[in-house]
Each structure stands twice: as structure tokens, then as C-alpha cells.
Amino acid sequence: MAKIKFGNVEENVVTREEFPLEKAREVMKDETIAVIGYGVQGPGQALNLKDNGFNVIVGQRKPSKSWDKAVNDGWVEGERLFTIEEALGRGTVIFYLLSDAAQIAVWPTVKKYLTEGKTLYFSHGFGITYKDRTGIIPPENVDVILVAPKGSGTSLRRLFVEGKGLNSSYAIHQDYSGKAREKAIALGIGVGSGYLFETTFKKEVYSDLTGERGTLMGAIQGLFAAQYNLLRSKGHSPSEAFNETVEEATQSLYPLIAENGMDWMYANCSTTAQRGALDWWKKFRDATAPVFEELYESVAAGIEAQKSIDSNSQTDYREKLEEELKELRESEMWQAGAAVRKLRPENS
């Protein structure tokens, strides 16, 4: 375990140098990993594990679009692709990667197969943290661990294919075998993590729900919409408003921040941009801080979790979701975005 300084705080992290893939395979050599669910995280984690030499199978409801996707990805029925119950019976390590709502629905089935000594693996702390709402309470004689890649399953797979890694957190909820931590790190390496940092199930879900509703998705869409609408109301064209709001950010500036940090990006833009950014960033911080405080409290109180459970468990959830996505898709800003993307040099 390496000690790394993040600002003035020192953290313990695990890297692939100190816990190489060969060691990870050795730790898991006698295990059969059953990936339950082939939606958001399932494909990336399952394919990466298979390519890294782990004994992995997939369990998915049949018939379903996810079953068809698994077949298209090369999983052969009866060899490495099974129904959920058959995969649960074969697996010694259960990757529980269904959606949060689906985890609640399928839990009675999963619990039947959690015999002594098995390992239950999550990539989200939701089900365990909000157990009073989800009913997900594992038996005491199994290991319960978490590895949460900090990005989508699509990104995890893409970076893996490029020979890179996506950072992940890991956590231990139950250590029945005395080897839960070693298993979590080995599996984190196996799914393609760049480095692993330790957390808890509760901290993972609190930070994750805050991030999704905040700067990762919710807040960024809100900021984009506010600036785009302002520019349009002042007479700027859709193309100009979109380029100044979204395109320049995502295609030019955000990659520079990712590579070198915000200070470097500030130092390497025009002096006019530098002055304006330095003058205004604290105003935006102070304006949004109360909203983030409200958001975090809603997450911690379980309100956001209950909203998700109530919404995602409805039979017409997909139809309602499509209506909300349609509102985004058909907004002028994202219609402009579709047109701008087609004009990028690689698409011309």
C-alpha cells in the first residue's frame, strides 16, 4: 500500500505496481466470479475480468435486451452465460451489478444462494447503506465487499482496451473469511482499476449520489442551460451560444484540466480569460454552496434513495424516463449540440 499526499492529506492507495495482475489472479485462482446483471457496469467489468484471465461467468434474465447484448459480446450460453439462478449456483463470488431497484427485486433469489464462505461484491453502496429501505441484509457467514469504478462501465472498458485504467474505491462491509480486503483489491485490479482508494459503503454512496446530482451530471446540465439560455436571450445565435457554453468546455478546456489541473489551464489561456475566471469562480462557489449542502443532507437522510426506489420500481418507469430525456434531447441547446457534433472535423 502506497502513501500518497492529496494536498495536505495523506491517503493509503493501492496501485497496480504493488499489487500486480499476476498476484490478483493468484488470489482468485480457485474462485468462479458470477456477474449478475449486464447493464451499466456488468459488461465492462465482466469483459475486463475475462480478458485478464479470471474465471468469470455472466448471469442475466432471459429473454432480455441485456441477454442479447451479452451474446453479442461473445458470451456463449451454457459455457459462460447462464440464467441468474444458474449463475448464482455456480459462482463463489457474486458480482451484484443490477440496478439499485432491480437489486431490491432480485434480492430474495440472490440470498438463497449466498451459502457460507461465498463473497458478495457490489459496485455501489446503495443497497447495503439503505438496508432499511432496500431489505438487502447479507447473511453473516459471507464476505461483503465493494469496488466502485469512478466512471461508467463503458469508460472502464474503453480505457482498458486502450491499456489504461479507471480509478476505483474499495470497501469492506463483512470480512468473514479474513481475506475480504485481499479479494477486493484483487478484483479491483482485475476489473481494470488504475489505482484503488479505501472508503466505506456509506461514504461511497453519499459521495456518488452527491456527485451524480452535482458536478458530474445535474449541476453541469443546470449551468449549461442557464448560460446557454442567457446568451440566446441576449441575441446570440444557437451555434455561438452552444460553442461558448458546451463545445469549448468539453472539447478543449476540460481535457486540459484533466491532464494538467485547473491552475495550469488558467495559466495557459488568455490574460483576459485568466482575470475573469479568477474574479468569478468564488462567486459561483458561494452561490452554489447552499444547494450542495441541501443536496448532501437529502442524500444522508435517505430522501434521494427513497425517491430513486419509488421512481425506478414503477412499471411505467421507462416510459416516464423517455419523456424526461426527450425534453433534454429536443431542447434547442442539445439540438444545437447534435448539429455542432456533426461539424467536428473527424465527422466531416
N, C-alpha and C positions, 0 to 999 in steps of 0.2 A: 504494500500500500504506500502510495507516494503522498507526501505532504505538499500541497500547492497553496500559495498565497493568492487570495482573491481580494485585492485591495489590502486592507489591514487585517483581514480574517484568514486564518489558515484552515484548510479543509483537507480531509483524507479522501483521496480519489484512487481508483484502480484503473490502470492503463493496460493496453494490450502487450506492452513491453514486459511488465512484471507478471502478467497472467496471460501467457500466450495461448493461441488457439489449441496447440498440442496438449497443454495442460487442461484446458476446458474439455476437450474430447475425452481425455483420460478420466476426469471426474464423472462424466456422464456416460461412460462406455457401456454400462450394464442397464441403462435406462431406455425406455421407449417413451418418446415425447408425443403426446396426443394433442394436436392443436384443434381445439373446439371452436368453430366459427371461422369463416373465411370471408370476412367483410372488409373492415378498415385495416386492422393490424395483422390479421391472420395470414394473408398472402405473403407479405414482406418477411415476417418472422419465420414462417414455415419454409419458404424457399431459401432464405439465407441459411437456416439450420441445415437443410438438406445439402446445399452446396458446400457447407463447411464440414460435412461428414458425420453429422449426428443422425441417430436412428429416429426419424420423425414420421408420423402419420397424421392424416387430417380427418376430422370428424365433422360432418356437415349434414344438415337436413336435406333429404331427397324426396321429391324434386324441388329445386330452388335455383335461382339465378346464381347463387354463390356456389352451389354444387357444379353447375355448368362451367363457372369460371375456374374452379379447381381442376376440372377435367381439361379445360383449355390450357391450363398452366402445366399440364403434364402429370398430374396425379392420377394414377390408374386404380380404378375401382377394384377392390379385393386385394390389392397389393399395398398401397399406401393411402387409399381413400376409402372411408367407411361411413356408415351412418353414425350419428352421435353416440348412440348407446354402444355400438360395437367398438368404436374408438376408445370410449371411456373404459370398457372392459380390458382392452389391450394395453392401454397406457399406464405407465408407472408415474409419469409426470404429466399432469393435466394443465395445459395452457388454456385458461378460461378467457377467451378473447371475443366472446359475443358482445353485442351492445349492452349497455347497463340495463335497459329494460328487458332484453332477451335473457340476460343472466338471471334476473329475478324469476322469469317464467320457467326456465330450464333447471333451476337450482335443485328442485326435488329429485330430478333424474340424476344429476351430477353427484349429489350427496350419497346416493345408493352405491356408487362405485368408488367412493373415497375410503378404501379399506386401509388398514393400518400400514404405515410406512410409505404411503404414496406422497407425492408432492403436488400441491395446488398452486398454480402460478397465475398471477394477474399482471396486467399492464396498466391498471388504473385502480386507485384505492377506493373507488366509489362503493362497491358492493360491501366491503368489509367495514369501512368507516361509517356508513349509514345503515348498519345492520338492522337497527330498529325499524327502518323503513323498507329495507330490501329482504330481510329474512335470511340473508346469507351468513350463516354461522357454521364454520367448518368443524368437524369432529376434532377432538384434542390430540388424536394419535396420528396426525399427518403434519408435514411441513407446509407452511403457507408463506409464499414469497412473492415479491413483485419486482419486475423490471419494466420500466416505463421509458421507451424511447421518446426523446424530446422532438417529436415531429410525426408526420403521418406515416403509415405503413408504406405508402408509395415512395416517400422520400427515403425511408430506411432502405428499401430495395434498390432504388436508383443509385444512392451513394455506395451501397455495397458492390453493385455491378461496376462502378467507377473505381473501386478499390479504396474507398473512403469509409468513414464511419459516422454515425449519428450519436451524439451524447445521450446517455440514459441515466436515470436514477434507479436505485435498487433499495429494497426494504425487506425486513424480516418481521412477519407477524407471529408465526409459531415456528419454533425450532425443535421439533420432536426428535429428529434423528441426530442432532448435534452437528449436522453438516449443512444446514439450510443456507448459511451465508456462502459457503463454498459453491453450492449448487446455483445460487442466484447469480454469483459473479460469472461462473462458467457459462450459464445460459445467456447472460448479458453479452458476453464475448461472442457466443455462438450466433446470436441474432444480428450481430454486426455493430455493436456499440463502439464509439470512438474512445470514450472513457466513461467510467461509472462513478457516480457520487451517491453517498448514502443519504437516505431520508426515512420517513415513516409513511405508512399508508395514509394517515390523516394529513400530513403536510403535503404529500403528493397530490391528493385530490383537492385540497384547499388551493394550492398554487395553480393546479391545472384548470380548475373551474374559473378562477380569477383571471388567468391568462387568456383563456378562450373568450371570455366575455369582455376582456380588456384589450391590451395592445395587440394580441395575436389576431383577433377577428372582430369582435364587437366594437371596440373603441376606434379601431383603424377605419372601419367602414363608416362610422359616425363622423370622424374627422374628414375623411374623403368627401362624404356627402355634403358636409357643411361648407367646405371650401369650394367645391365644385358649384354648388347652388349659389353661393355668394358671387363667384366670378360670372356665372351666367346672368345673374340679376343685374350685374353692372355692365352688361353688354358684350362680354367676351364670348367668342364662338365655342361650340362644344369641343372642337378639336383643341383649341388653346386651353380651355378650362381643364380638359382631361389630361393633356400633356403636362401642364403645370401642377396638377394635383396628384396624379397616379403614375403616369408613364415615366416621368423623370425620376420619381421616387423609386419605383420598383426596378427599373432597368438600369439606372445609373448610380443613384446615391446609396440605396440600401445595400447593394453588393459591396460598395466601398466601406460602408460601416461594418459589414460582416467580416471583411478581410482585414481592416486596419483600425477600427474603432471610430467613435464619433469625433474625438479630438483631431484625428488625422484628416477625416473628411472635412471638418471645419477649416483646418489649416491649408487644405488644398482646393478650396473654392475661392470665388472672387472676394475681394475685401468688402464689397457691398453686402454679399450674402453672409459673410462672417459676422459683420456688425449686426445685421438684422436678426440672425439666428441667436447670437449671444444675448441680444436685448430682449428677445421674445420667449425663449424657451421656458424661463421661470414663470412667466405669466400663464403659459399653458399648464405647467406643472401645478401651480397653485389653483388654477380654475378647475382642474380635473381631480385633484386630490380628494375632495369630499365625495365625489362619485365613486372613486376606487374604494374609499373607506366604507361607503354604503354597500358596495358590491361584495367586499370581503366579509362583512358582517352577515350578509344574506347567505353567502356560501357557508360560513361557520355555523349559522343557525339551522342549516339544513333546508332552507327555503328553496334555494336553487335546485337542490337534489330532488325535492318533492315535486317541483314544477316539471322537471325532466321526467320523473317517473309517471306523473299524471298524464303528461302530454304524449310521451313516447309509447305508452301502453294502450292508447286508444286505437280502435280498429281502423279509423279513418286518418291515422297519423300521416301516412304517406301522401294522401290527397291534400291535407292541410299544409304539409311541408312544401309541396309543389306550388301551392298558391303563394306562399311567402317567398319562395325562391323566384317565382315568376315576377313578383313585384320588384325584386332586385334586378333580375335579368332584363326586364323590359323598361327599367328606368333609363332616362336619357343618358345618364353618366355611363352605365355599363353597355348601353347600345353604342355609345361613342367609343368605349373601350374595345368592343368587338371590331369596330371599323379600324381603329388605330393598330390593333394587333395584326390585322391582315396587311397593313402597310409596312410592317417591320421588314428590314432588308432580307432576313432569312426566309420570309414568306413571299417575297416578290420574284 
